Amino acid sequence: MFETSFLLLLKYLVLNILIPFFPWLFFMWIFYGDKFRWLILYLLSWFVWVWVVAFSLLNIQFVHFWIWIFEYFVILWLLLFIFLWKLLFKKQKIWSYLQTLKIKNMISFIKKSFLGLTVTEKIFAVIISIYSLYFVFISWIASFSLPTYWIDAFWNRNDSAYNIYMDWWINLFWDESEILWRWRVWYPIQIWAYKALISKFVWWLNDIYFNMWQYLVFLFGLLFIFCITFEKTKDFFKSVLPIWLIISLPLVFFHSYEWYMDLPLIIYCVISAWLFYQYLESRDFDYLSLWFLFWFIASNIKNDWFVVFFPWLLLALFVVLCLNKNLKFTIKWFLKDNLNLWKSVWYFIYFLLPFLIVRLVGWLWFNQAGYVKSWIWFDDVIHWGMFRYFETIFLRMDNYNLILIMLFLVVLSIFTKRWRNSNDKLFILAWLVMFLILIAVFLFTVDYRYFENQTTVNRVFTMCFIMVLAFAGFIFDGKFMKKSV
């Protein structure tokens, strides 16, 4: 019993952290040198390193039909060889890279920030922290005690991972009778290859610990939001506030452990928005190229990226660049920055193009929910009736009423000079555009039925609101308000 529970849990936990760690570390050092440091390095690493392995496992199927431990070590040794070649070619010392692995001590800074809070802020900070830790603990127990039991999650995702594990490879161009179920590849399958690899290291495909990646994305996502907010505001209360707002939303607990991909998708989009914000603040094109990488990764988490997240990302970023009057500068100088330009092109070729080719050859499109052939199809009528459900959603059920308070504060901030003069308008615009696109989808398409039966709408609204709540500390940072006003 001990061997099949606690020790197996530790095996899956350690492997999900260590197996991707070294490939990503070499990947980051190769492309970005020693730019990223301490905890941000580890958190960004974990969110990308899995995909370095997952995409490599998928792409290798074009020339070598096998997914096994040997393929992992081929990837690892190749990255190590390229990194060592970089050190020798540029005559650099490895010590500067090893320095990036040091974790900065935040305890003293957090203590100093906490002592500087008002009495009211201290009380709320303590309550929020305790509640957040309780939520994380309870969701941890749920994640590592229950297998996937919802039919959508198992049918769309687990099934493919099981088959990859049993077959030892992925047949990229199959017939409809193929065991991987051709039409179920509506959902990208790179992460399923990664899950199968982890199970091969354990020599056992466990129904419960098989889902560990999902919970770790949620856990590290919350930690990432805390870290970037505290780094920006130096305010403990404003740093724990986004965590409390996010976990208070409906369905977050369920999505933290069940194998749906909506929560990982929005967390990757949050990181993408932060990277572009870092570019706006520093004009460092390294952040822009890394933003492209996360953007391409998000496209392979869930198909909603093509329908919702792709448009809002582009439109929001375009609007912000225009408002800041630096669209021309960004395009001009990014094209001149050959290193970051070619990195971005390579990210597209390696992390986006291969599965698009599979889709093209297999006639696999992007709107599996609407059951149409190639795009979201417009309905014959406009579904104005959807708005009668808003009262139920925002005033009578779940915890969406918190959003109304948040929206009031957001609108209030729009009418201040601070919103117009600061780059954090990116977060407000990104959320607003995404929300309007979701409304348009339900208003003009056959997907209205998912709004009417109150199923999909609650899920997508939750993920949409996480976008703005994750940056609540940025938006309501008093120091920036004083500077601008």
N, C-alpha and C positions, 0 to 999 in steps of 0.2 A: 504493500500500500504506500509506504513512504517513497519507494523508488518511482512509483507511477504517479505520484502527485507532486510533492515539494521538489524533489530532485529534477523531475522532468520540467517543471516550471522554471527552475533555475537554468537548465540547459537551453530552453527556448529563449529565455530572457537574455542570457549571455551571448548566445549566437546572434540574436537580432540586433545586438549592439556591436559585437566585435567583428562579425563576418563582413559587414559593409564598411567598417571603420577605416581600415587601411586602404582599400581602393579609393575611397573618397579623399582621404588625407593626401594621398599622392596626386589625385586629380586636382584638388584645391591648390596644392603647392606648385603644380605644373603650370596652372593657368593664372593664379593670382598671387603667387609668391607668399610673402608674409603679411599681406594686407589685413586679413581677418585674424582676430586673436581671441583669447580666453573663451568665455562661455558662448559667445556668439559664434565662434568658429565651430564649436562642438554641435550647437543646435542647428546652424545652417548645414553643417556636415551631415547630421543624421537625416535631415529632410532630403538631401540630394544623394548621399552615398548609396542609399537603397536603390535609387534609380540608375546610378552608374552600373551597378551589378545587373539590375532588372533589364535595362535596355541592351546591355551587352549580351545577356543570355538570349534575348529575343533576336537581336541582329545576327548573332552567330548562326541562327537557324537557317539563314539564307545560304550558308556554305557548309554547315556542319550540323547534322541532325542529332543533337545530343544535349541534354541538360543534366550535368552531374558535377561532383566535387572537382573533377579535373578541369572543367571549363572555368570554374571560379578561379582556380589558381593560375590558369592561363591569363585571365584578365588582370589578376593581382601582379604577376611577374612582369607583364607588359607595361603596366603603369609604373612599377618600380624602375624598370629599365629606362623609361622615358625621363623620369625624374632624375635619376643618376646622370643621364646624359646631359640634362639641363645644367646640373651642378658643375660638371666638367667643362661644358661648352662655355658657360658664362663665368667660370672660375669663382663660383660662390661657395661659401662655407655653410655647412648644414646647421651650424649652431643658431643662425638667425631664424631658421625654420622651426627648430625645436623650441625656441622661445615662445612661439605662438601657442604652444600647448599648455603653457602656464595658465592656471585659472585665477583670475583676479579676485581678491577677497572683498566681497560686497558687504559682509556682516557689519563692519564698522560704519560704512556709509549708510546702510539701512538703519542702524541704531541711531546715528546722528540725525537722519531725516525724521525718524519717528519721534524723537525727543523734541524736534522743532515744530511738531504739529500742534494745533489747538486741542483743547480737551475733547471737544466734539469729534474732531477728526481722529483722535486717538481711539475713542470708543468705537467708532464705526470701522476703523482700520482693523481693530482686534476682532470684532464680530465678523467682518468680511473674511478675514484670514482663517478663522476657525471654521466658518461655514465652507470655505473653499477647500480646506484640507479634508474636511469630512466628506465633501462631494467626491473629491479625488479618491479617497480611501474606499468609499462605497462602490464607486464605479470600477475601481481596481478589483474588488471582490467579485462583482458581476462579470467583469471581463474574463477573469481567470477561473470562473466557476461554471459558466454556461457555454455550451456550444452554440453555433449559429442555428437558429430555429425558425427564422422567418423565410418563407418560401422564396421571395424575391432575392434575398441575399444569397441563399444557397444555390438557387437555380442559375442566377446570373453570374456568380463569382466563384463560390466554393467548388461547384461542379467542375469548372475548367481546371482549377488548381489540382483537384483530385486526379483528373485525367492526365494532366501533365506529369504529376508524380508517378502515376502508374505506367505511362507510356515512355517516360524518360526524355521526351522531346515534344516539339510543337510542329505540327504540319501546317505551314502557313497558307497553303493553297489547296484546299480540300474540296470534296464533294459534300452535298448536304447531308449525306448519311454518315459523314465522319464523326468519330466519337466525341470530338470537342464541340459539336453542335454549331454548325456554320452560322446560323442566325444569331446565336448568343454572343458572337464576337462583335455585336453592336458595342459591347462593353470592352474597352481595351484590356489586354490580358498580360501586360508586362509584369505587373505586380504579382500575378498568379504564378508566373515562372519563378519569381523570387521566393514566394512562399513554399513552392515545391522544393527549391534548393535548400532552404532552411530545414525542411523536413528530412531531406536526404542526409544532411549532416547529423541529424538526430537518429536517423534510421527508423523513424516512426512518424506517421502522419496522425497527429492527435487532433481530435475534433474541437477541443477547447483552446489549447495553446497555439493552434493553427492561426488564430485570429489576433495574435499579440501585436502585430504591426499596427492594426487599427487603433488600439488603445494607446500605444506609444506615440502615435501622431497627435492624438488629443492631448496627452500629458505634456509632451515637449512643446506643443503649440501654445499651451497656457504659459509655460515657463518662458517661451520666446517672447510672448506679449508682455509679460512682466519685465523682462530684461530690457527690451527696447524702450519701454515706457520709462523705467527708472533711469536708464542711461540718458534719456532726453530731459526728463523733468526733475530728476533728483528728489522726487517726492514719493514717499512710500504709500501714502493714501491714494494718490492718483494712479499708482502702479498696480495696486490690488483691486481698484475699482473696476477696470475692464474685466477682470477674471470673474468677479461677482456678477456683473451684468450678463456675461456670456452664459455662465452655468445656471442662471436664473431663467433663461429662456426655455420654453417647452421643447421637448424632444432631444435636447442636448445629451441628457443622460443615456437615452436609448442609443443614439448614434455614437456615443463614446465607446461602446463595446460591440454592438451588432455590426455585421459586416456589410453595411451600406457605405458608399464612397462619398456622400455629400459633405460630411464634416471634414475629411481630409482635403477635399477639393477646395473648400472655402479657406482652410488654413494655409494651403499653398498660395491661394490668391492674396491672402493677408500679407504673406511674406513678399510676394511680388510687388504689392503696393508699397510696402516699406522700403524695398530696394529702389523703387523709382523715386520715392521721397528722399532717400539718401542721395540719389543723383541730383535732385533739385537743390538740396542743401549744399552739396560739395562740388557739383559739376565734375565729378569723377566718373569717367565712362566705364570703369570697371564695374560699377554698380549697374550700369545700363546693360552691359553684356550678360551679367549674372541674372538680371531681370528677364532677359530673353530666355535663359535656361529654365527658370522656374515657369515661365509662360508656356514653353514647349512641354515641360513635364506635366503641367496641369491638364493639357489636352489629352493626356493618356491616363487620367484618373477616372474621368466620367465624361459622357458625351455632352453634358450640360455646358461644358466649356465652349463648345462651338455655337450653341444656341444662345446662351446668356452671358457667360463670362468673357468670351472673346470680344463681343461688341462693346461691353461696358468698359473693359480695360482700355481698348483703343480710343473710344470716344472720350472717356474721362481724362486720359493722359493728353490727348490732343487739345482738349479744352484748357487744361491747366497750362500747357506750354503756350497756348495762345494768350491766355490771361497774363502770364508772366512775360509775354513778348520775347520768348526765346526759342520758339519752334524752329525758326531758320537757323539759329545758332546750333541747336542740338543736332539737326540733320546734317548741317555742313561739317561740324567738327567731328561728329561720330563717323562720318564717311572718311574723314581724314585720319582718324585713329585706326590705322591699319590692323594693329594687334587685336583690339576689341571687336572690330568689324569682322575679321576673319574668325575670331572665336565664336561670334554670334552665328555666322554662316555655318560653322562646323556643328554648333548646337542644333541648328535646324536640320542638317543632314543626318545627324546621328540620333537625335532625340525626338524628332517629329516625322521626318519623311518616310522612314521604313514602314511604320504601321499605316500611314496614308496610302502607300503603295498596296499593302495588303487589302485595305478597304476598296481601293479602286479596282483591283483585279477581281475581288469577290463580290463587287456590287453591294458593299455594306455601307449604308448611309448613317445619318446621325440622329434621326428622330424616331427611335424605337418606341417611345411612349405614345406617339400619335399614330403609329402603324401606317405611315405613308412612305413613299418610295425614296424621296431624295431630300426633302426639306420640310419644315413646318408649314403645312398647307393652310391657307386662309379659309375660314368657314364662310357659309353663305350669308350669315347674319352677324351683327355685332352684339356681343353678349353683355348688354348694359346691366342685366340682372345680377351680375357678379357683385356689384357694389352694395347690394342689400345684405350681403354676408359680412361686410366690414364691421358692423356693430357687434356681431357675434364674436368675430375674431379678436377685435381689439378691446372690447369692453366687458364681454361676458365669459370668456374662456381663457384657460391657460394663463400665461404671464405676459402676454403681448402688451398689456396696459403699461408696463414699464417703458415700452417703446414710445408711447405717446409723450411721456415726460422727456425722454431723450430727444425726440423730434422737436419738442418745444424749445429745448436748450440749443439744438442745432440751428433752428430757424433764428433764434435770438442772436447766435454767434454770427450768422450771415450778415446781419445788419450792423455789425461792428467793423471798424477799420481793420481789426486784427484778421478777420477771415479773408479780406481782400489782399492783405499784405503778407500773409504767411502761406507756406507751402502745404500746410495741413488741410487746406481746402480740397486737396486731392482726395482725402479719405471721404469727405462729405459727398463730393461729386461722384466718386466711384460707386458708393452705396446708392445714391439717388438714381443714377443712370441704370444700375442693375435692377433696382426696384421697379422703375418705369418699364423696363424691358419685360420683366415678369408680368406686370399688369397687362402689357400689350399682348403677350402670348396668350394669356387667359381670355382677353377681351376679343381677339380677332381669330382665334384658331379653334380647332376641335378639342384642344386640351382644356377647354372650359369645363368639361365634365369632371376634371380632377379638382377644379375649384368648387364646383357645385356639391360634390360628395365629401368635401373637406378632408381630402387625403393628401395629395401632393402639395396643395397650397400651404399647409402648415409647415411642411418640411422645407420648402424652398424659401418661405418667409423667414423661418428661423435662421437658415444659412445666410440669407441676405442681410439680416440685422446684425449678425456676427461681424460683418464687414465693417460697420460703423462703430459698433461697441468695442471692438478690439483696439480702436484708437481713441477711445474716450479720454484717456489721460492726455493725449496730444491736443485734442480739440479744446479741452477745458483747462488747460494749463494756465494758471493765473499770471505767471511771470510773462508769458507772451502777450496776454491781454493788456498788462500794464505797459509793456514796451510799445505796442501799437497804438493804444488809446492815448 
